[in-house]
Amino acid sequence: MKKLIIILVCLVIMGSIKAQEHLSFKGVPIDGTLKQYTAAMVKAGFKSEGTTSNGIALLIGDFAGYKDCIVGVSTLSSCDVVNRISVLFPEKDTWSTLLYDYENLKELLTVKYGEPDYNVEMFTNYHGNDSRLKMYAINDREIEWYTIFSTELGEIELTLVGGTYDYQARVRLSYTDKANSETVRQNVLDDL
């Protein structure tokens, strides 16, 4: 019975979401089930790499002029409705190449979405100029380096994240759809 109620709630959520506009990624609105959205991304030229144990669909492909980006497609925790897309750009092993990618993407996003709503770019614990130590600081989470663009349809966040090894890091770009996130949030509030 509990499963039936959850399925009905998800169907109601999906029905109310369909009537709203959504943030897009590669021209595809961030909406629908994980299976539907992944299929649309495969049609857009990405290769499906399966789904992680926590339900994130992984794809690989070219994005914004960068080869072999990893794209993660996430659904809302309460039901199978896509609301967040994250792109991991290729790993870098020098601060200068990492910062170049970040600044390049930040400039392009500013052209498209206007000035960012939030921008924080600082090391929280490292105070020096050594490129290698800056890369270690990212992996030790001793950094706050992000830019957020808010739109009517959702939020776009550009940030630096650690890589596979301590001396590597990469840029992550995430798109969060407002309509899907707000609909589920309202249902949670109704429960309270």
GUTI-969456 format. One record per residue (C-alpha): x, z, y; residue in one letter; residue number from 0. Coordinates in steps of 0.001 Angstrom, whole numbers, padded with zeros to 6 digits. Example, Ala and Ser with C-alpha at 12.3 -4.5 7.8 and 13.67 -1.06 7.14 Angstrom:
BEGIN
c1 = 012300 | c3 = 007800 | c2 = -004500 | base = a | torro = 0
c1 = 013670 | c3 = 007140 | c2 = -001060 | base = s | torro = 1
REM end
This chain:
BEGIN
c1 = 000000 | c3 = 000000 | c2 = 000000 | base = m | torro = 0
c1 = 002854 | c3 = 000864 | c2 = 002342 | base = k | torro = 1
c1 = 004432 | c3 = -002566 | c2 = 001716 | base = k | torro = 2
c1 = 001146 | c3 = -004262 | c2 = 002553 | base = l | torro = 3
c1 = 000882 | c3 = -002403 | c2 = 005858 | base = i | torro = 4
c1 = 004467 | c3 = -003318 | c2 = 006779 | base = i | torro = 5
c1 = 003791 | c3 = -006983 | c2 = 005953 | base = i | torro = 6
c1 = 000619 | c3 = -006958 | c2 = 008076 | base = l | torro = 7
c1 = 002458 | c3 = -005349 | c2 = 011003 | base = v | torro = 8
c1 = 005200 | c3 = -007998 | c2 = 010739 | base = c | torro = 9
c1 = 002610 | c3 = -010798 | c2 = 010696 | base = l | torro = 10
c1 = 000915 | c3 = -009360 | c2 = 013805 | base = v | torro = 11
c1 = 004285 | c3 = -009035 | c2 = 015536 | base = i | torro = 12
c1 = 005248 | c3 = -012607 | c2 = 014640 | base = m | torro = 13
c1 = 001867 | c3 = -013903 | c2 = 015826 | base = g | torro = 14
c1 = 002189 | c3 = -012222 | c2 = 019207 | base = s | torro = 15
c1 = 005808 | c3 = -013331 | c2 = 019560 | base = i | torro = 16
c1 = 005027 | c3 = -017022 | c2 = 018942 | base = k | torro = 17
c1 = 003044 | c3 = -017206 | c2 = 022192 | base = a | torro = 18
c1 = 006051 | c3 = -016047 | c2 = 024245 | base = q | torro = 19
c1 = 009135 | c3 = -017864 | c2 = 025482 | base = e | torro = 20
c1 = 012464 | c3 = -017057 | c2 = 023878 | base = h | torro = 21
c1 = 016137 | c3 = -017150 | c2 = 024717 | base = l | torro = 22
c1 = 017839 | c3 = -020111 | c2 = 023029 | base = s | torro = 23
c1 = 021127 | c3 = -020543 | c2 = 021224 | base = f | torro = 24
c1 = 022419 | c3 = -024129 | c2 = 020847 | base = k | torro = 25
c1 = 018985 | c3 = -025313 | c2 = 021987 | base = g | torro = 26
c1 = 017151 | c3 = -023413 | c2 = 019238 | base = v | torro = 27
c1 = 014818 | c3 = -020599 | c2 = 020411 | base = p | torro = 28
c1 = 015852 | c3 = -017215 | c2 = 018999 | base = i | torro = 29
c1 = 012689 | c3 = -016679 | c2 = 016988 | base = d | torro = 30
c1 = 011258 | c3 = -016969 | c2 = 013477 | base = g | torro = 31
c1 = 012407 | c3 = -015547 | c2 = 010172 | base = t | torro = 32
c1 = 016043 | c3 = -015322 | c2 = 009139 | base = l | torro = 33
c1 = 015543 | c3 = -018173 | c2 = 006667 | base = k | torro = 34
c1 = 013848 | c3 = -020415 | c2 = 009268 | base = q | torro = 35
c1 = 016465 | c3 = -019765 | c2 = 011926 | base = y | torro = 36
c1 = 019384 | c3 = -020258 | c2 = 009533 | base = t | torro = 37
c1 = 017892 | c3 = -023587 | c2 = 008424 | base = a | torro = 38
c1 = 017630 | c3 = -024666 | c2 = 012085 | base = a | torro = 39
c1 = 021292 | c3 = -023749 | c2 = 012642 | base = m | torro = 40
c1 = 022342 | c3 = -025750 | c2 = 009580 | base = v | torro = 41
c1 = 020467 | c3 = -028746 | c2 = 011065 | base = k | torro = 42
c1 = 022384 | c3 = -028122 | c2 = 014317 | base = a | torro = 43
c1 = 025679 | c3 = -028574 | c2 = 012432 | base = g | torro = 44
c1 = 026594 | c3 = -025090 | c2 = 011194 | base = f | torro = 45
c1 = 027502 | c3 = -024273 | c2 = 007593 | base = k | torro = 46
c1 = 025715 | c3 = -021334 | c2 = 005964 | base = s | torro = 47
c1 = 028025 | c3 = -018714 | c2 = 004479 | base = e | torro = 48
c1 = 025306 | c3 = -016472 | c2 = 003014 | base = g | torro = 49
c1 = 023984 | c3 = -013071 | c2 = 004076 | base = t | torro = 50
c1 = 025851 | c3 = -009764 | c2 = 004369 | base = t | torro = 51
c1 = 024744 | c3 = -006606 | c2 = 002568 | base = s | torro = 52
c1 = 023100 | c3 = -005384 | c2 = 005782 | base = n | torro = 53
c1 = 021018 | c3 = -008547 | c2 = 006177 | base = g | torro = 54
c1 = 023018 | c3 = -010581 | c2 = 008724 | base = i | torro = 55
c1 = 023122 | c3 = -014314 | c2 = 007995 | base = a | torro = 56
c1 = 026587 | c3 = -015792 | c2 = 008555 | base = l | torro = 57
c1 = 027294 | c3 = -019359 | c2 = 009630 | base = l | torro = 58
c1 = 030469 | c3 = -021190 | c2 = 010585 | base = i | torro = 59
c1 = 030770 | c3 = -024023 | c2 = 013035 | base = g | torro = 60
c1 = 031928 | c3 = -025323 | c2 = 016385 | base = d | torro = 61
c1 = 030559 | c3 = -023734 | c2 = 019548 | base = f | torro = 62
c1 = 031343 | c3 = -024167 | c2 = 023250 | base = a | torro = 63
c1 = 034443 | c3 = -026240 | c2 = 022519 | base = g | torro = 64
c1 = 035868 | c3 = -023784 | c2 = 019961 | base = y | torro = 65
c1 = 036346 | c3 = -024705 | c2 = 016288 | base = k | torro = 66
c1 = 035299 | c3 = -022568 | c2 = 013325 | base = d | torro = 67
c1 = 033356 | c3 = -019858 | c2 = 015109 | base = c | torro = 68
c1 = 031538 | c3 = -017276 | c2 = 012990 | base = i | torro = 69
c1 = 027877 | c3 = -016873 | c2 = 013939 | base = v | torro = 70
c1 = 025899 | c3 = -013822 | c2 = 012851 | base = g | torro = 71
c1 = 022091 | c3 = -013996 | c2 = 012924 | base = v | torro = 72
c1 = 020348 | c3 = -010602 | c2 = 013009 | base = s | torro = 73
c1 = 016729 | c3 = -009645 | c2 = 012544 | base = t | torro = 74
c1 = 014767 | c3 = -006704 | c2 = 013859 | base = l | torro = 75
c1 = 015074 | c3 = -003638 | c2 = 011663 | base = s | torro = 76
c1 = 011334 | c3 = -003317 | c2 = 011062 | base = s | torro = 77
c1 = 010653 | c3 = -006886 | c2 = 009876 | base = c | torro = 78
c1 = 012123 | c3 = -010332 | c2 = 009370 | base = d | torro = 79
c1 = 012104 | c3 = -011636 | c2 = 012969 | base = v | torro = 80
c1 = 015363 | c3 = -012950 | c2 = 014482 | base = v | torro = 81
c1 = 016293 | c3 = -011300 | c2 = 017765 | base = n | torro = 82
c1 = 020107 | c3 = -011404 | c2 = 018099 | base = r | torro = 83
c1 = 022789 | c3 = -014051 | c2 = 017643 | base = i | torro = 84
c1 = 026482 | c3 = -013114 | c2 = 017860 | base = s | torro = 85
c1 = 029386 | c3 = -015546 | c2 = 017964 | base = v | torro = 86
c1 = 032883 | c3 = -014482 | c2 = 016969 | base = l | torro = 87
c1 = 035437 | c3 = -016867 | c2 = 018441 | base = f | torro = 88
c1 = 038750 | c3 = -017546 | c2 = 016651 | base = p | torro = 89
c1 = 041162 | c3 = -014622 | c2 = 016486 | base = e | torro = 90
c1 = 044117 | c3 = -014507 | c2 = 018855 | base = k | torro = 91
c1 = 047372 | c3 = -012634 | c2 = 018447 | base = d | torro = 92
c1 = 048502 | c3 = -012544 | c2 = 022086 | base = t | torro = 93
c1 = 046860 | c3 = -010904 | c2 = 025063 | base = w | torro = 94
c1 = 047282 | c3 = -014003 | c2 = 027247 | base = s | torro = 95
c1 = 045457 | c3 = -016363 | c2 = 024833 | base = t | torro = 96
c1 = 042702 | c3 = -013796 | c2 = 024233 | base = l | torro = 97
c1 = 042216 | c3 = -013227 | c2 = 027947 | base = l | torro = 98
c1 = 042198 | c3 = -016996 | c2 = 028550 | base = y | torro = 99
c1 = 039301 | c3 = -017438 | c2 = 026102 | base = d | torro = 100
c1 = 037387 | c3 = -014535 | c2 = 027650 | base = y | torro = 101
c1 = 037862 | c3 = -015737 | c2 = 031242 | base = e | torro = 102
c1 = 037040 | c3 = -019340 | c2 = 030308 | base = n | torro = 103
c1 = 033752 | c3 = -018332 | c2 = 028656 | base = l | torro = 104
c1 = 032925 | c3 = -015907 | c2 = 031473 | base = k | torro = 105
c1 = 033364 | c3 = -018685 | c2 = 034040 | base = e | torro = 106
c1 = 031142 | c3 = -021077 | c2 = 032067 | base = l | torro = 107
c1 = 028455 | c3 = -018418 | c2 = 031582 | base = l | torro = 108
c1 = 028548 | c3 = -017673 | c2 = 035320 | base = t | torro = 109
c1 = 027972 | c3 = -021356 | c2 = 036075 | base = v | torro = 110
c1 = 024978 | c3 = -021390 | c2 = 033722 | base = k | torro = 111
c1 = 023418 | c3 = -017946 | c2 = 034381 | base = y | torro = 112
c1 = 024741 | c3 = -016927 | c2 = 037807 | base = g | torro = 113
c1 = 026746 | c3 = -013837 | c2 = 038666 | base = e | torro = 114
c1 = 026826 | c3 = -011228 | c2 = 035885 | base = p | torro = 115
c1 = 024707 | c3 = -008086 | c2 = 036131 | base = d | torro = 116
c1 = 027467 | c3 = -005890 | c2 = 034697 | base = y | torro = 117
c1 = 031198 | c3 = -006396 | c2 = 034459 | base = n | torro = 118
c1 = 033649 | c3 = -003781 | c2 = 033196 | base = v | torro = 119
c1 = 037229 | c3 = -004735 | c2 = 032362 | base = e | torro = 120
c1 = 039560 | c3 = -001784 | c2 = 031792 | base = m | torro = 121
c1 = 041702 | c3 = 000037 | c2 = 029285 | base = f | torro = 122
c1 = 040488 | c3 = 003580 | c2 = 028755 | base = t | torro = 123
c1 = 043656 | c3 = 005072 | c2 = 027300 | base = n | torro = 124
c1 = 046459 | c3 = 002513 | c2 = 027539 | base = y | torro = 125
c1 = 048460 | c3 = 002263 | c2 = 030781 | base = h | torro = 126
c1 = 051135 | c3 = -000366 | c2 = 030502 | base = g | torro = 127
c1 = 051928 | c3 = -004034 | c2 = 030506 | base = n | torro = 128
c1 = 053000 | c3 = -004699 | c2 = 026913 | base = d | torro = 129
c1 = 050909 | c3 = -007563 | c2 = 025464 | base = s | torro = 130
c1 = 051243 | c3 = -006349 | c2 = 021881 | base = r | torro = 131
c1 = 050155 | c3 = -002801 | c2 = 022795 | base = l | torro = 132
c1 = 047129 | c3 = -004210 | c2 = 024613 | base = k | torro = 133
c1 = 046061 | c3 = -005892 | c2 = 021372 | base = m | torro = 134
c1 = 046489 | c3 = -002600 | c2 = 019498 | base = y | torro = 135
c1 = 044430 | c3 = -000836 | c2 = 022181 | base = a | torro = 136
c1 = 041514 | c3 = -003202 | c2 = 021521 | base = i | torro = 137
c1 = 041605 | c3 = -002393 | c2 = 017809 | base = n | torro = 138
c1 = 041848 | c3 = 001343 | c2 = 018569 | base = d | torro = 139
c1 = 038756 | c3 = 001006 | c2 = 020797 | base = r | torro = 140
c1 = 040688 | c3 = 002138 | c2 = 023861 | base = e | torro = 141
c1 = 039141 | c3 = -000574 | c2 = 025967 | base = i | torro = 142
c1 = 035934 | c3 = -001383 | c2 = 027788 | base = e | torro = 143
c1 = 035943 | c3 = -005125 | c2 = 028430 | base = w | torro = 144
c1 = 032538 | c3 = -006755 | c2 = 028749 | base = y | torro = 145
c1 = 030352 | c3 = -008889 | c2 = 030979 | base = t | torro = 146
c1 = 026543 | c3 = -008899 | c2 = 030742 | base = i | torro = 147
c1 = 024174 | c3 = -011549 | c2 = 032059 | base = f | torro = 148
c1 = 020467 | c3 = -010660 | c2 = 032186 | base = s | torro = 149
c1 = 017841 | c3 = -013380 | c2 = 032252 | base = t | torro = 150
c1 = 014057 | c3 = -013400 | c2 = 032090 | base = e | torro = 151
c1 = 014313 | c3 = -014357 | c2 = 028412 | base = l | torro = 152
c1 = 017029 | c3 = -011959 | c2 = 027280 | base = g | torro = 153
c1 = 020559 | c3 = -010734 | c2 = 027629 | base = e | torro = 154
c1 = 023930 | c3 = -012393 | c2 = 027041 | base = i | torro = 155
c1 = 026955 | c3 = -010162 | c2 = 026473 | base = e | torro = 156
c1 = 030589 | c3 = -011299 | c2 = 026423 | base = l | torro = 157
c1 = 033098 | c3 = -008770 | c2 = 025109 | base = t | torro = 158
c1 = 036474 | c3 = -008288 | c2 = 023428 | base = l | torro = 159
c1 = 036557 | c3 = -006923 | c2 = 019871 | base = v | torro = 160
c1 = 039225 | c3 = -006112 | c2 = 017307 | base = g | torro = 161
c1 = 040394 | c3 = -008609 | c2 = 014740 | base = g | torro = 162
c1 = 041414 | c3 = -008644 | c2 = 011106 | base = t | torro = 163
c1 = 044786 | c3 = -007010 | c2 = 011844 | base = y | torro = 164
c1 = 045785 | c3 = -004448 | c2 = 014491 | base = d | torro = 165
c1 = 047628 | c3 = -007059 | c2 = 016554 | base = y | torro = 166
c1 = 044697 | c3 = -009527 | c2 = 016575 | base = q | torro = 167
c1 = 041489 | c3 = -009579 | c2 = 018590 | base = a | torro = 168
c1 = 038743 | c3 = -012005 | c2 = 019498 | base = r | torro = 169
c1 = 035962 | c3 = -012705 | c2 = 021956 | base = v | torro = 170
c1 = 032383 | c3 = -011994 | c2 = 020893 | base = r | torro = 171
c1 = 029365 | c3 = -013535 | c2 = 022628 | base = l | torro = 172
c1 = 025920 | c3 = -012097 | c2 = 021828 | base = s | torro = 173
c1 = 022460 | c3 = -013345 | c2 = 022749 | base = y | torro = 174
c1 = 019552 | c3 = -010863 | c2 = 022485 | base = t | torro = 175
c1 = 016013 | c3 = -012221 | c2 = 022797 | base = d | torro = 176
c1 = 013832 | c3 = -010094 | c2 = 025077 | base = k | torro = 177
c1 = 010404 | c3 = -011103 | c2 = 023729 | base = a | torro = 178
c1 = 011138 | c3 = -010169 | c2 = 020119 | base = n | torro = 179
c1 = 012908 | c3 = -006936 | c2 = 021034 | base = s | torro = 180
c1 = 010158 | c3 = -005832 | c2 = 023451 | base = e | torro = 181
c1 = 007313 | c3 = -006550 | c2 = 021013 | base = t | torro = 182
c1 = 008818 | c3 = -004367 | c2 = 018335 | base = v | torro = 183
c1 = 009724 | c3 = -001694 | c2 = 020877 | base = r | torro = 184
c1 = 006090 | c3 = -001604 | c2 = 022020 | base = q | torro = 185
c1 = 004895 | c3 = -001192 | c2 = 018436 | base = n | torro = 186
c1 = 007295 | c3 = 001736 | c2 = 017994 | base = v | torro = 187
c1 = 005979 | c3 = 003303 | c2 = 021208 | base = l | torro = 188
c1 = 002423 | c3 = 002852 | c2 = 019955 | base = d | torro = 189
c1 = 003371 | c3 = 004819 | c2 = 016850 | base = d | torro = 190
c1 = 004502 | c3 = 007717 | c2 = 019005 | base = l | torro = 191
REM end
